[in-house]
Amino acid sequence: MHLWRGLAFAGLMVLAACTSVPFDGPHRSASFTAAGHGLPMPVPRPDPSPRPGTFLPLALGDETLATWLDLIGAARDRIDVMTYIMRADRSGRAVSRALLDAADRGVHVRLLIDDVFMAMKDDRVGGLTSHPNIEIRAFNPFSRNAPALLGYVLDHTRVNRRMHNKALIVDGRTAIVGGRNVGDEYFGQDRAMHFADLDLLVQGAAVAPLSAGFDLYWNDRLAVPYQRLKPRSGRAGAFAAVRDAPGDIGPLPEPATRRLAAGRAQAFSGKAEFITDTPAKLSQPDAAPQYVADAFYRSLSQARRQVLIVTPYFVPQSDGSALLEGLEARGVEVTVITNSLASTNHVIVHGSYSRYRDRLAARGVDFYEVRAGAGALLEPGAMHPVSQTVMHSKLVIIDDHFVLIGSPNLDPRSMKLNTEHIYRIDSPALARALAADWWHIAQNAAYHVDLGKSGLPRWLKRKGAERATFLPNPEAGIMARFIAILGGMLPIEDDL
């Protein structure tokens, strides 16, 4: 008996060692230092008070990549990047080379990547960390002592919660924030799959709290320097592999930054509140406030006339559903634009979504589901047409006055599990412009889903002055329908 207990205890110790992560150790730095001192100031949660700024929507993936590269190329002092995904594909290589070139010019580069899809975690990351002006940290990393799947099983409570925030911040004065990760499918470089997304180019005082939010995550215990995970990754000269990697990015459109400078684009002025979750949402889930979810629902509750919600995944659960029902009950028009079963990249989510759709549609909420072949309408003028497009934008417009834009979807994972950040912008002109774009998409690139006389949902497609009615979930295959039904039956909603 003692032998078996000893073996069991030893086995547990081995498993614990396999999933261990070197969180502890000195790695604090910040964008700003206290006056007269070389030590970083404490990094509090950013002040959400409204600050003035200018805001330019970036709807085209290839234009957004061009703007990323232009901003990085013009950087003078520092570049901060935080992202959920950074691919080792053409777009990822182009961004990496641009960051390396900036570091060669003396620019300090900080790259914070969530570890769940860290495709650049071998030679390419090692190459970048070899540069004295580049720091890379993995957020909430998996152990490197065991396969990621084993870590996911044995350390599920921790690694199931992720940093979903995305931002590029240059010199503390200009930023790109929104829903795009770094990868071909987000930047219009993948011919088979494209995520039609929406970012904002932000300039002015509104950038400062975003920069402070980056510092908050960068200095957290969960942000582990990459060399600590892979001690031999920073070998001298390894960044040559990044510099010499094949660069096959095709022609890109004019960057938005240059169009602005030349007067060929007009940004919108307004005042913005920046709201971010804190890393404690991951490390102390039972105690940490849910700042983004609270701000999201509070903003919706203040609507007086109309709400337009654009989200790739819509699973509001009981609290969000009750809020939207309450808005309709007091005369607020609520419209949701999301993916159809044929266009979504997460088919299993659709089963849970459809339950809330039917319930809310019965209470007056309007639903539009983006069609699978709507890429040209989602990104008119894109230089590289693709075969399949997923709507990936995250946007809320309230009363044609306020705009919420950032990283969260309207689903349990964004609201309760992952960290997110958003801007809440007071700019009627920006709100009206975005609303006009999305109403055009709703009318021309989406099915209108409502309940017929039978009480069952029907899919309507505009065809000139007429509307054609379709069978349930048009364009979706049999397997997609089966997985969606299965997803609606499984007890997995809290993880969606």
PyMOL commands that set and color helices and strands:
alter all, ss='L'
color gray80, all
select helices_A, chain A and resi 2-18+61-74+90-104+123-129+148-154+156-159+207-218+226-229+240-243+256-261+280-283+291-301+317-329+347-361+375-378+412-417+428-445+478-489+493-495
alter helices_A, ss='H'
color red, helices_A
select strands_A, chain A and resi 51-58+78-83+108-114+134-139+167-170+174-178+193-196+199-203+223-225+268-276+306-310+333-339+366-370+388-391+395-398+402-406+421-426+446-451+457-463+466-470
alter strands_A, ss='S'
color yellow, strands_A
deselect
rebuild
show_as cartoon
